[in-house]
Amino acid sequence: MLSRVWLPLTGRLPWAVVTFLDDAYQRGVLRQAGAVYQFRHARLRSHLAQAHRRS
């Protein structure tokens, strides 16, 4: 429960996570496989993973 406040406060997650995921899905950035969202574009996925490793 603490993570729902901590992650948005630190800028790691938007406040309205479900709204963010739905918007990204509608724009074609994410795809939904069951209950899981996945990035559709390999370049975006690798860019985000690389940025995460640097921090």
All heavy atoms as a GROMACS GRO file, in nm:
protein
  455
    1MET      N    1   0.082  -0.120   0.000
    1MET     CA    2   0.000   0.000   0.000
    1MET      C    3   0.086   0.126   0.000
    1MET      O    4   0.053   0.223  -0.065
    1MET     CB    5  -0.093  -0.004   0.122
    1MET     CG    6  -0.192   0.106   0.123
    1MET     SD    7  -0.303   0.091  -0.015
    1MET     CE    8  -0.445   0.165   0.047
    2LEU      N    9   0.197   0.121   0.069
    2LEU     CA   10   0.288   0.235   0.074
    2LEU      C   11   0.343   0.267  -0.065
    2LEU      O   12   0.363   0.384  -0.099
    2LEU     CB   13   0.403   0.205   0.170
    2LEU     CG   14   0.510   0.312   0.185
    2LEU    CD1   15   0.449   0.440   0.240
    2LEU    CD2   16   0.621   0.264   0.274
    3SER      N   17   0.360   0.165  -0.148
    3SER     CA   18   0.414   0.187  -0.283
    3SER      C   19   0.320   0.270  -0.370
    3SER      O   20   0.365   0.341  -0.459
    3SER     CB   21   0.443   0.053  -0.350
    3SER     OG   22   0.325  -0.020  -0.365
    4ARG      N   23   0.189   0.265  -0.345
    4ARG     CA   24   0.094   0.345  -0.424
    4ARG      C   25   0.113   0.494  -0.400
    4ARG      O   26   0.071   0.576  -0.481
    4ARG     CB   27  -0.049   0.304  -0.394
    4ARG     CG   28  -0.082   0.167  -0.448
    4ARG     CD   29  -0.228   0.134  -0.444
    4ARG     NE   30  -0.316   0.232  -0.503
    4ARG     CZ   31  -0.353   0.235  -0.630
    4ARG    NH1   32  -0.307   0.146  -0.712
    4ARG    NH2   33  -0.436   0.327  -0.673
    5VAL      N   34   0.176   0.531  -0.292
    5VAL     CA   35   0.205   0.671  -0.262
    5VAL      C   36   0.351   0.702  -0.292
    5VAL      O   37   0.383   0.804  -0.351
    5VAL     CB   38   0.171   0.705  -0.115
    5VAL    CG1   39   0.213   0.846  -0.081
    5VAL    CG2   40   0.023   0.685  -0.089
    6TRP      N   41   0.440   0.612  -0.251
    6TRP     CA   42   0.584   0.635  -0.263
    6TRP      C   43   0.628   0.646  -0.410
    6TRP      O   44   0.702   0.737  -0.446
    6TRP     CB   45   0.662   0.525  -0.192
    6TRP     CG   46   0.809   0.544  -0.202
    6TRP    CD1   47   0.896   0.472  -0.278
    6TRP    CD2   48   0.886   0.644  -0.138
    6TRP    NE1   49   1.022   0.521  -0.264
    6TRP    CE2   50   1.019   0.626  -0.178
    6TRP    CE3   51   0.856   0.747  -0.050
    6TRP    CZ2   52   1.121   0.709  -0.132
    6TRP    CZ3   53   0.959   0.828  -0.005
    6TRP    CH2   54   1.089   0.808  -0.046
    7LEU      N   55   0.586   0.554  -0.495
    7LEU     CA   56   0.631   0.554  -0.634
    7LEU      C   57   0.587   0.680  -0.710
    7LEU      O   58   0.669   0.740  -0.780
    7LEU     CB   59   0.586   0.427  -0.705
    7LEU     CG   60   0.654   0.299  -0.655
    7LEU    CD1   61   0.592   0.177  -0.720
    7LEU    CD2   62   0.803   0.304  -0.678
    8PRO      N   63   0.463   0.726  -0.697
    8PRO     CA   64   0.428   0.853  -0.764
    8PRO      C   65   0.503   0.974  -0.705
    8PRO      O   66   0.542   1.064  -0.779
    8PRO     CB   67   0.278   0.867  -0.741
    8PRO     CG   68   0.229   0.728  -0.721
    8PRO     CD   69   0.342   0.659  -0.649
    9LEU      N   70   0.523   0.975  -0.576
    9LEU     CA   71   0.595   1.088  -0.514
    9LEU      C   72   0.738   1.098  -0.562
    9LEU      O   73   0.794   1.207  -0.574
    9LEU     CB   74   0.593   1.076  -0.361
    9LEU     CG   75   0.464   1.117  -0.292
    9LEU    CD1   76   0.473   1.088  -0.142
    9LEU    CD2   77   0.433   1.263  -0.316
   10THR      N   78   0.800   0.984  -0.592
   10THR     CA   79   0.938   0.984  -0.639
   10THR      C   80   0.948   0.993  -0.791
   10THR      O   81   1.057   0.989  -0.846
   10THR     CB   82   1.011   0.857  -0.590
   10THR    OG1   83   0.943   0.742  -0.638
   10THR    CG2   84   1.021   0.854  -0.440
   11GLY      N   85   0.833   1.005  -0.860
   11GLY     CA   86   0.834   1.020  -1.005
   11GLY      C   87   0.854   0.891  -1.081
   11GLY      O   88   0.881   0.893  -1.200
   12ARG      N   89   0.841   0.778  -1.016
   12ARG     CA   90   0.863   0.648  -1.082
   12ARG      C   91   0.736   0.588  -1.140
   12ARG      O   92   0.743   0.492  -1.216
   12ARG     CB   93   0.924   0.550  -0.984
   12ARG     CG   94   1.060   0.591  -0.937
   12ARG     CD   95   1.115   0.494  -0.840
   12ARG     NE   96   1.246   0.539  -0.795
   12ARG     CZ   97   1.308   0.488  -0.694
   12ARG    NH1   98   1.254   0.389  -0.625
   12ARG    NH2   99   1.426   0.532  -0.659
   13LEU      N  100   0.622   0.646  -1.107
   13LEU     CA  101   0.494   0.593  -1.152
   13LEU      C  102   0.393   0.707  -1.153
   13LEU      O  103   0.396   0.793  -1.064
   13LEU     CB  104   0.449   0.485  -1.053
   13LEU     CG  105   0.345   0.384  -1.094
   13LEU    CD1  106   0.396   0.298  -1.208
   13LEU    CD2  107   0.312   0.294  -0.976
   14PRO      N  108   0.305   0.712  -1.253
   14PRO     CA  109   0.201   0.816  -1.252
   14PRO      C  110   0.099   0.790  -1.142
   14PRO      O  111   0.081   0.675  -1.099
   14PRO     CB  112   0.137   0.806  -1.391
   14PRO     CG  113   0.177   0.675  -1.445
   14PRO     CD  114   0.298   0.629  -1.374
   15TRP      N  115   0.031   0.894  -1.098
   15TRP     CA  116  -0.069   0.878  -0.992
   15TRP      C  117  -0.184   0.790  -1.037
   15TRP      O  118  -0.231   0.705  -0.964
   15TRP     CB  119  -0.123   1.013  -0.948
   15TRP     CG  120  -0.027   1.085  -0.857
   15TRP    CD1  121   0.055   1.187  -0.892
   15TRP    CD2  122  -0.003   1.059  -0.718
   15TRP    NE1  123   0.130   1.227  -0.783
   15TRP    CE2  124   0.095   1.150  -0.676
   15TRP    CE3  125  -0.055   0.969  -0.627
   15TRP    CZ2  126   0.142   1.152  -0.545
   15TRP    CZ3  127  -0.009   0.972  -0.496
   15TRP    CH2  128   0.089   1.062  -0.457
   16ALA      N  129  -0.231   0.809  -1.159
   16ALA     CA  130  -0.343   0.730  -1.212
   16ALA      C  131  -0.288   0.620  -1.302
   16ALA      O  132  -0.287   0.631  -1.424
   16ALA     CB  133  -0.438   0.820  -1.289
   17VAL      N  134  -0.240   0.514  -1.243
   17VAL     CA  135  -0.172   0.407  -1.316
   17VAL      C  136  -0.265   0.341  -1.418
   17VAL      O  137  -0.227   0.322  -1.534
   17VAL     CB  138  -0.115   0.300  -1.219
   17VAL    CG1  139  -0.052   0.186  -1.294
   17VAL    CG2  140  -0.017   0.363  -1.124
   18VAL      N  141  -0.385   0.306  -1.378
   18VAL     CA  142  -0.477   0.238  -1.468
   18VAL      C  143  -0.512   0.327  -1.587
   18VAL      O  144  -0.515   0.281  -1.702
   18VAL     CB  145  -0.603   0.192  -1.393
   18VAL    CG1  146  -0.704   0.133  -1.488
   18VAL    CG2  147  -0.566   0.092  -1.284
   19THR      N  148  -0.534   0.454  -1.562
   19THR     CA  149  -0.562   0.549  -1.670
   19THR      C  150  -0.444   0.559  -1.765
   19THR      O  151  -0.460   0.560  -1.887
   19THR     CB  152  -0.595   0.688  -1.612
   19THR    OG1  153  -0.703   0.674  -1.520
   19THR    CG2  154  -0.631   0.786  -1.721
   20PHE      N  155  -0.324   0.565  -1.709
   20PHE     CA  156  -0.201   0.570  -1.790
   20PHE      C  157  -0.189   0.445  -1.878
   20PHE      O  158  -0.161   0.454  -1.998
   20PHE     CB  159  -0.079   0.584  -1.698
   20PHE     CG  160   0.051   0.566  -1.769
   20PHE    CD1  161   0.104   0.669  -1.845
   20PHE    CD2  162   0.121   0.447  -1.760
   20PHE    CE1  163   0.224   0.653  -1.911
   20PHE    CE2  164   0.242   0.430  -1.826
   20PHE     CZ  165   0.293   0.534  -1.901
   21LEU      N  166  -0.210   0.328  -1.820
   21LEU     CA  167  -0.198   0.203  -1.896
   21LEU      C  168  -0.305   0.193  -2.005
   21LEU      O  169  -0.276   0.152  -2.118
   21LEU     CB  170  -0.207   0.083  -1.802
   21LEU     CG  171  -0.091   0.066  -1.705
   21LEU    CD1  172  -0.120  -0.048  -1.608
   21LEU    CD2  173   0.039   0.041  -1.779
   22ASP      N  174  -0.427   0.232  -1.973
   22ASP     CA  175  -0.535   0.230  -2.072
   22ASP      C  176  -0.505   0.325  -2.188
   22ASP      O  177  -0.526   0.291  -2.306
   22ASP     CB  178  -0.669   0.266  -2.009
   22ASP     CG  179  -0.726   0.155  -1.924
   22ASP    OD1  180  -0.684   0.039  -1.942
   22ASP    OD2  181  -0.812   0.186  -1.839
   23ASP      N  182  -0.454   0.443  -2.158
   23ASP     CA  183  -0.420   0.540  -2.261
   23ASP      C  184  -0.308   0.486  -2.350
   23ASP      O  185  -0.316   0.496  -2.473
   23ASP     CB  186  -0.380   0.673  -2.198
   23ASP     CG  187  -0.348   0.779  -2.301
   23ASP    OD1  188  -0.435   0.808  -2.385
   23ASP    OD2  189  -0.235   0.831  -2.299
   24ALA      N  190  -0.205   0.430  -2.290
   24ALA     CA  191  -0.094   0.374  -2.368
   24ALA      C  192  -0.140   0.257  -2.454
   24ALA      O  193  -0.096   0.240  -2.567
   24ALA     CB  194   0.018   0.330  -2.274
   25TYR      N  195  -0.233   0.177  -2.403
   25TYR     CA  196  -0.289   0.066  -2.479
   25TYR      C  197  -0.367   0.117  -2.600
   25TYR      O  198  -0.352   0.068  -2.712
   25TYR     CB  199  -0.379  -0.019  -2.389
   25TYR     CG  200  -0.452  -0.128  -2.462
   25TYR    CD1  201  -0.386  -0.243  -2.502
   25TYR    CD2  202  -0.587  -0.116  -2.492
   25TYR    CE1  203  -0.454  -0.344  -2.571
   25TYR    CE2  204  -0.655  -0.214  -2.559
   25TYR     CZ  205  -0.588  -0.329  -2.599
   25TYR     OH  206  -0.656  -0.427  -2.667
   26GLN      N  207  -0.449   0.219  -2.578
   26GLN     CA  208  -0.529   0.276  -2.688
   26GLN      C  209  -0.441   0.340  -2.795
   26GLN      O  210  -0.475   0.341  -2.913
   26GLN     CB  211  -0.629   0.376  -2.634
   26GLN     CG  212  -0.740   0.312  -2.555
   26GLN     CD  213  -0.831   0.414  -2.489
   26GLN    OE1  214  -0.814   0.535  -2.507
   26GLN    NE2  215  -0.927   0.367  -2.412
   27ARG      N  216  -0.328   0.394  -2.755
   27ARG     CA  217  -0.236   0.458  -2.850
   27ARG      C  218  -0.147   0.356  -2.921
   27ARG      O  219  -0.070   0.392  -3.011
   27ARG     CB  220  -0.149   0.561  -2.779
   27ARG     CG  221  -0.227   0.679  -2.729
   27ARG     CD  222  -0.140   0.770  -2.644
   27ARG     NE  223  -0.218   0.875  -2.582
   27ARG     CZ  224  -0.229   0.998  -2.632
   27ARG    NH1  225  -0.168   1.030  -2.743
   27ARG    NH2  226  -0.303   1.087  -2.570
   28GLY      N  227  -0.152   0.231  -2.879
   28GLY     CA  228  -0.074   0.127  -2.946
   28GLY      C  229   0.066   0.109  -2.893
   28GLY      O  230   0.147   0.038  -2.954
   29VAL      N  231   0.099   0.173  -2.782
   29VAL     CA  232   0.233   0.159  -2.724
   29VAL      C  233   0.243   0.030  -2.644
   29VAL      O  234   0.347  -0.035  -2.643
   29VAL     CB  235   0.266   0.280  -2.634
   29VAL    CG1  236   0.400   0.265  -2.567
   29VAL    CG2  237   0.261   0.408  -2.716
   30LEU      N  238   0.133  -0.008  -2.580
   30LEU     CA  239   0.129  -0.130  -2.501
   30LEU      C  240   0.032  -0.229  -2.563
   30LEU      O  241  -0.062  -0.191  -2.632
   30LEU     CB  242   0.082  -0.102  -2.357
   30LEU     CG  243   0.168  -0.013  -2.270
   30LEU    CD1  244   0.099   0.008  -2.135
   30LEU    CD2  245   0.305  -0.070  -2.250
   31ARG      N  246   0.057  -0.356  -2.538
   31ARG     CA  247  -0.042  -0.458  -2.573
   31ARG      C  248  -0.075  -0.534  -2.445
   31ARG      O  249   0.006  -0.538  -2.352
   31ARG     CB  250   0.009  -0.553  -2.680
   31ARG     CG  251   0.125  -0.640  -2.635
   31ARG     CD  252   0.167  -0.730  -2.746
   31ARG     NE  253   0.287  -0.801  -2.701
   31ARG     CZ  254   0.344  -0.894  -2.769
   31ARG    NH1  255   0.297  -0.928  -2.886
   31ARG    NH2  256   0.452  -0.953  -2.723
   32GLN      N  257  -0.192  -0.590  -2.441
   32GLN     CA  258  -0.235  -0.660  -2.322
   32GLN      C  259  -0.236  -0.810  -2.352
   32GLN      O  260  -0.297  -0.855  -2.447
   32GLN     CB  261  -0.372  -0.614  -2.279
   32GLN     CG  262  -0.410  -0.659  -2.141
   32GLN     CD  263  -0.538  -0.592  -2.093
   32GLN    OE1  264  -0.608  -0.526  -2.169
   32GLN    NE2  265  -0.569  -0.611  -1.967
   33ALA      N  266  -0.165  -0.886  -2.268
   33ALA     CA  267  -0.162  -1.032  -2.279
   33ALA      C  268  -0.215  -1.085  -2.146
   33ALA      O  269  -0.142  -1.095  -2.048
   33ALA     CB  270  -0.020  -1.080  -2.305
   34GLY      N  271  -0.344  -1.113  -2.142
   34GLY     CA  272  -0.406  -1.154  -2.017
   34GLY      C  273  -0.414  -1.035  -1.924
   34GLY      O  274  -0.464  -0.930  -1.959
   35ALA      N  275  -0.357  -1.050  -1.805
   35ALA     CA  276  -0.358  -0.942  -1.707
   35ALA      C  277  -0.229  -0.860  -1.711
   35ALA      O  278  -0.207  -0.774  -1.626
   35ALA     CB  279  -0.377  -1.000  -1.567
   36VAL      N  280  -0.146  -0.883  -1.811
   36VAL     CA  281  -0.014  -0.819  -1.819
   36VAL      C  282  -0.010  -0.724  -1.938
   36VAL      O  283  -0.060  -0.755  -2.045
   36VAL     CB  284   0.096  -0.927  -1.835
   36VAL    CG1  285   0.232  -0.864  -1.850
   36VAL    CG2  286   0.093  -1.023  -1.719
   37TYR      N  287   0.050  -0.608  -1.919
   37TYR     CA  288   0.075  -0.516  -2.029
   37TYR      C  289   0.220  -0.532  -2.074
   37TYR      O  290   0.310  -0.548  -1.992
   37TYR     CB  291   0.054  -0.371  -1.984
   37TYR     CG  292  -0.090  -0.331  -1.969
   37TYR    CD1  293  -0.153  -0.334  -1.846
   37TYR    CD2  294  -0.164  -0.290  -2.079
   37TYR    CE1  295  -0.285  -0.297  -1.832
   37TYR    CE2  296  -0.296  -0.252  -2.067
   37TYR     CZ  297  -0.356  -0.255  -1.944
   37TYR     OH  298  -0.487  -0.218  -1.931
   38GLN      N  299   0.243  -0.527  -2.205
   38GLN     CA  300   0.377  -0.539  -2.262
   38GLN      C  301   0.398  -0.427  -2.361
   38GLN      O  302   0.306  -0.389  -2.433
   38GLN     CB  303   0.393  -0.673  -2.335
   38GLN     CG  304   0.373  -0.793  -2.248
   38GLN     CD  305   0.370  -0.921  -2.331
   38GLN    OE1  306   0.335  -0.921  -2.449
   38GLN    NE2  307   0.407  -1.031  -2.268
   39PHE      N  308   0.523  -0.375  -2.367
   39PHE     CA  309   0.555  -0.274  -2.468
   39PHE      C  310   0.557  -0.340  -2.604
   39PHE      O  311   0.613  -0.448  -2.621
   39PHE     CB  312   0.690  -0.208  -2.439
   39PHE     CG  313   0.685  -0.112  -2.325
   39PHE    CD1  314   0.734  -0.147  -2.201
   39PHE    CD2  315   0.629   0.014  -2.342
   39PHE    CE1  316   0.728  -0.058  -2.096
   39PHE    CE2  317   0.623   0.103  -2.236
   39PHE     CZ  318   0.672   0.066  -2.114
   40ARG      N  319   0.497  -0.277  -2.703
   40ARG     CA  320   0.489  -0.333  -2.838
   40ARG      C  321   0.618  -0.313  -2.916
   40ARG      O  322   0.648  -0.391  -3.004
   40ARG     CB  323   0.374  -0.269  -2.914
   40ARG     CG  324   0.240  -0.298  -2.856
   40ARG     CD  325   0.130  -0.236  -2.939
   40ARG     NE  326   0.121  -0.296  -3.071
   40ARG     CZ  327   0.042  -0.400  -3.102
   40ARG    NH1  328  -0.033  -0.453  -3.010
   40ARG    NH2  329   0.039  -0.446  -3.224
   41HIS      N  330   0.692  -0.210  -2.889
   41HIS     CA  331   0.807  -0.173  -2.972
   41HIS      C  332   0.937  -0.210  -2.901
   41HIS      O  333   0.965  -0.166  -2.790
   41HIS     CB  334   0.804  -0.024  -3.003
   41HIS     CG  335   0.674   0.018  -3.064
   41HIS    ND1  336   0.643  -0.009  -3.195
   41HIS    CD2  337   0.567   0.082  -3.012
   41HIS    CE1  338   0.522   0.037  -3.221
   41HIS    NE2  339   0.473   0.093  -3.112
   42ALA      N  340   1.019  -0.291  -2.967
   42ALA     CA  341   1.144  -0.339  -2.909
   42ALA      C  342   1.240  -0.225  -2.878
   42ALA      O  343   1.308  -0.227  -2.775
   42ALA     CB  344   1.211  -0.439  -3.004
   43ARG      N  345   1.246  -0.123  -2.964
   43ARG     CA  346   1.338  -0.011  -2.939
   43ARG      C  347   1.300   0.065  -2.812
   43ARG      O  348   1.386   0.104  -2.734
   43ARG     CB  349   1.342   0.084  -3.058
   43ARG     CG  350   1.417   0.024  -3.176
   43ARG     CD  351   1.421   0.116  -3.294
   43ARG     NE  352   1.484   0.243  -3.259
   43ARG     CZ  353   1.474   0.352  -3.333
   43ARG    NH1  354   1.404   0.351  -3.445
   43ARG    NH2  355   1.533   0.463  -3.297
   44LEU      N  356   1.171   0.087  -2.793
   44LEU     CA  357   1.125   0.156  -2.673
   44LEU      C  358   1.155   0.071  -2.550
   44LEU      O  359   1.204   0.122  -2.449
   44LEU     CB  360   0.976   0.185  -2.681
   44LEU     CG  361   0.912   0.247  -2.557
   44LEU    CD1  362   0.977   0.380  -2.522
   44LEU    CD2  363   0.763   0.263  -2.576
   45ARG      N  364   1.126  -0.057  -2.559
   45ARG     CA  365   1.152  -0.149  -2.448
   45ARG      C  366   1.301  -0.148  -2.410
   45ARG      O  367   1.336  -0.136  -2.293
   45ARG     CB  368   1.106  -0.288  -2.488
   45ARG     CG  369   1.105  -0.388  -2.379
   45ARG     CD  370   1.041  -0.520  -2.418
   45ARG     NE  371   1.079  -0.567  -2.550
   45ARG     CZ  372   0.994  -0.594  -2.648
   45ARG    NH1  373   0.865  -0.579  -2.631
   45ARG    NH2  374   1.037  -0.636  -2.765
   46SER      N  375   1.389  -0.156  -2.508
   46SER     CA  376   1.533  -0.158  -2.478
   46SER      C  377   1.580  -0.022  -2.425
   46SER      O  378   1.665  -0.016  -2.336
   46SER     CB  379   1.613  -0.200  -2.600
   46SER     OG  380   1.603  -0.104  -2.702
   47HIS      N  381   1.523   0.088  -2.478
   47HIS     CA  382   1.560   0.221  -2.429
   47HIS      C  383   1.522   0.238  -2.281
   47HIS      O  384   1.601   0.287  -2.201
   47HIS     CB  385   1.490   0.329  -2.513
   47HIS     CG  386   1.508   0.467  -2.460
   47HIS    ND1  387   1.626   0.537  -2.471
   47HIS    CD2  388   1.423   0.546  -2.390
   47HIS    CE1  389   1.612   0.654  -2.412
   47HIS    NE2  390   1.490   0.662  -2.363
   48LEU      N  391   1.402   0.196  -2.246
   48LEU     CA  392   1.357   0.207  -2.106
   48LEU      C  393   1.439   0.117  -2.015
   48LEU      O  394   1.473   0.157  -1.902
   48LEU     CB  395   1.209   0.176  -2.095
   48LEU     CG  396   1.116   0.277  -2.162
   48LEU    CD1  397   0.974   0.226  -2.162
   48LEU    CD2  398   1.128   0.413  -2.098
   49ALA      N  399   1.472  -0.001  -2.061
   49ALA     CA  400   1.553  -0.093  -1.980
   49ALA      C  401   1.694  -0.036  -1.960
   49ALA      O  402   1.748  -0.043  -1.849
   49ALA     CB  403   1.562  -0.230  -2.047
   50GLN      N  404   1.749   0.024  -2.063
   50GLN     CA  405   1.883   0.083  -2.053
   50GLN      C  406   1.881   0.203  -1.958
   50GLN      O  407   1.971   0.219  -1.875
   50GLN     CB  408   1.932   0.126  -2.191
   50GLN     CG  409   2.074   0.174  -2.194
   50GLN     CD  410   2.116   0.207  -2.334
   50GLN    OE1  411   2.036   0.254  -2.416
   50GLN    NE2  412   2.242   0.185  -2.364
   51ALA      N  413   1.779   0.286  -1.967
   51ALA     CA  414   1.767   0.401  -1.877
   51ALA      C  415   1.750   0.355  -1.733
   51ALA      O  416   1.804   0.417  -1.641
   51ALA     CB  417   1.649   0.489  -1.919
   52HIS      N  418   1.679   0.246  -1.714
   52HIS     CA  419   1.660   0.192  -1.578
   52HIS      C  420   1.792   0.140  -1.522
   52HIS      O  421   1.821   0.159  -1.404
   52HIS     CB  422   1.555   0.080  -1.581
   52HIS     CG  423   1.535   0.017  -1.448
   52HIS    ND1  424   1.472   0.082  -1.344
   52HIS    CD2  425   1.568  -0.106  -1.400
   52HIS    CE1  426   1.469   0.003  -1.239
   52HIS    NE2  427   1.526  -0.111  -1.271
   53ARG      N  428   1.872   0.076  -1.605
   53ARG     CA  429   2.001   0.023  -1.558
   53ARG      C  430   2.097   0.135  -1.517
   53ARG      O  431   2.176   0.119  -1.427
   53ARG     CB  432   2.066  -0.061  -1.669
   53ARG     CG  433   2.007  -0.198  -1.680
   53ARG     CD  434   2.087  -0.284  -1.777
   53ARG     NE  435   1.993  -0.364  -1.851
   53ARG     CZ  436   1.971  -0.354  -1.981
   53ARG    NH1  437   2.039  -0.270  -2.054
   53ARG    NH2  438   1.881  -0.429  -2.039
   54ARG      N  439   2.089   0.250  -1.587
   54ARG     CA  440   2.177   0.362  -1.554
   54ARG      C  441   2.145   0.426  -1.420
   54ARG      O  442   2.232   0.478  -1.354
   54ARG     CB  443   2.166   0.470  -1.662
   54ARG     CG  444   2.253   0.441  -1.781
   54ARG     CD  445   2.256   0.557  -1.875
   54ARG     NE  446   2.188   0.514  -1.997
   54ARG     CZ  447   2.098   0.584  -2.063
   54ARG    NH1  448   2.064   0.703  -2.024
   54ARG    NH2  449   2.042   0.536  -2.171
   55SER      N  450   2.018   0.422  -1.381
   55SER     CA  451   1.979   0.489  -1.256
   55SER      C  452   1.996   0.402  -1.134
   55SER      O  453   2.049   0.300  -1.130
   55SER     CB  454   1.835   0.534  -1.263
   55SER     OG  455   1.748   0.424  -1.281
   0.00000   0.00000   0.00000
